[in-house]
Amino acid sequence: MNCKIVNKIFGSVIIVSNLLFFIPLNIKNIYSGGGPMGIGLLAIPFLELIHSFLIPACLAFKSKFNTTELTIINGICVAMIAFLFFNIIL
């Protein structure tokens, strides 16, 4: 597949997963105080790391930034999202 297409797919996955899953999870953790003993607050640094990948995901839709390096960065983020998603859900 073309690098531009893969980059846009990765960018879409990052944006959609942040909007539908990780941002609401982060808000729920902050408002609940991390649960009864505050253990849920330990997840916030990992969620903020996922949120920081929104910038390269948005840059994937600009034609000037469609490079192999950006595709690798977005691919690493998609792998992290899959790992966190399946560990939190399952």
SULZIMO-V578570 format. One record per pair of residues at least 6 apart in sequence whose ideal C-beta (glycine too) atoms are under 6 Angstrom apart, sorted by sequence separation. I is the first residue (numbers start at 1). J is the second residue. D is the distance in Angstrom with one decimal. If there is no record, write none. Layout:
# SULZIMO-V578570
i=I j=J d=D
i=I j=J d=D
This chain:
# SULZIMO-V578570
i=34 j=40 d=3.7
i=59 j=65 d=4.3
i=34 j=41 d=3.6
i=29 j=40 d=4.7
i=56 j=70 d=5.7
i=56 j=73 d=5.0
i=56 j=74 d=5.8
i=26 j=47 d=4.6
i=53 j=77 d=3.9
i=22 j=47 d=5.6
i=22 j=50 d=5.2
i=18 j=54 d=5.8
i=14 j=53 d=5.6
i=15 j=57 d=5.3
i=14 j=57 d=3.8
i=11 j=57 d=4.1
i=11 j=60 d=3.3
i=8 j=60 d=5.7
i=7 j=60 d=4.5
i=7 j=66 d=5.6
i=4 j=66 d=4.7
i=11 j=74 d=5.9
i=14 j=77 d=5.5
i=7 j=71 d=4.6
i=10 j=74 d=3.7
i=17 j=81 d=5.2
i=3 j=68 d=5.9
i=6 j=71 d=5.8
i=10 j=75 d=5.9
i=13 j=78 d=5.5
i=3 j=71 d=5.4
i=10 j=78 d=5.2
